[in-house]
Amino acid sequence: MARYGRRTDKKQAENGAIGYKIITKALGLLKTLHYLCCVNHTLMNNTTVMNDLTESIEQLAQELPPITLKEMSAIRLMNRTDQKYLTNVNTLKQLLTMVRGSYYAQEIDGQRVSPYATTYLDDPQTHAMFRQHETGRKPRQKVRVRTYVNSDLTFLEIKKKDNHGTTRKTRIQVPSLDDVVRKGAGTDFLHEQTGLWLSQISPAVGNRFSRITLVNYDKTERLTIDFDIQFYNYHTEEHSEMENIVVIELKRDGRFHSPILPMLRQLRIKPAGFSKYCIGASVTDEGLHINRFKKRLIKIRKIQQAHAMS
């Protein structure tokens, strides 16, 4: 009887653990669905209404000659180097004035500013992909679902960084984030690329931002400029806004002269890493270990303060 009792207790404990996992998963799904509703509502509003910041940047970008998405896709950067920079909105406005006569601005449906919505997925218990970045581990990877709002296109994307620091992105088009989360869209692609199944990961951090894309006249470099950045954490339900922070990513052919580098130096815009997933998670979840990002967060605060004082 004692042995039977121990077996019963063990079975009850196992059932309890399974039940806890099911409940946790269900609560996580409810949070996700709630956020999806909020995102969809916001996306619908943003397609028709620009805030003051976006409108002012749009006006400056409209003063640059346009380049189409089709023309952009034909550009191939050989011997490519990538570098990110951080600055604030006031300095960005100066930069957009300085690049006149040297750069095109990508135009989609008559607009130069494009809204993006991205959700990063991770293991909800271990935060494995966040930890890979926090510890500086290579190789590492990130899984995200990105919606290009103006184009009404959504992709499941995998970003991998190898031991040499080279980043490679693969993606497939999916109907929506909702289809990925609830219906498993893209699960075979995910498993093929990462060894993971969608049942093993769930939405961790969502972000929204606006982007302008510039290309120099010689078409040897491309800049993406992200601003009005907002974060949402699916687990803690915390929000954070970095509307004064601007993230510039320069992708260039290292064999040619860069028109933008002297301008960046003149404006004292310095290189700085910025992972939207890791920074977003760091500022919305106090329970995470973020030692590797502390200096970067201090730099971000200084940039924000400099904007507030200017």
Sequence and secondary structure as in RCSB ss.txt:
>XXXX:A:sequence
MARYGRRTDKKQAENGAIGYKIITKALGLLKTLHYLCCVNHTLMNNTTVMNDLTESIEQLAQELPPITLKEMSAI
RLMNRTDQKYLTNVNTLKQLLTMVRGSYYAQEIDGQRVSPYATTYLDDPQTHAMFRQHETGRKPRQKVRVRTYVN
SDLTFLEIKKKDNHGTTRKTRIQVPSLDDVVRKGAGTDFLHEQTGLWLSQISPAVGNRFSRITLVNYDKTERLTI
DFDIQFYNYHTEEHSEMENIVVIELKRDGRFHSPILPMLRQLRIKPAGFSKYCIGASVTDEGLHINRFKKRLIKI
RKIQQAHAMS
>XXXX:A:secstr
 HHHHHHHHHHHHHHHHHHHHHHHHHHHHHHHHHHHHHHHHHHHHHTT   HHHHHHHHHHTTS EE HHHHHT 
  TTEEEEEEEEEHHHHHHHHHHTTTTEEEE BTTBS EEEEEEEEE TTT HHHHHHHTT SSEEEEEEEEETT
TTEEEEEEEEE TTS EEEEEEEES HHHHHHH TTHHHHHHHHS  GGG EEEEEEEEEEEEEEETTSSEEEEE
EEEEEEEETTT  EEEETTEEEEEEEEETTS  SHHHHHHHTT  B    HHHHHHHHH TTS  GGGHHHHHHH
HHHHHHHHH 
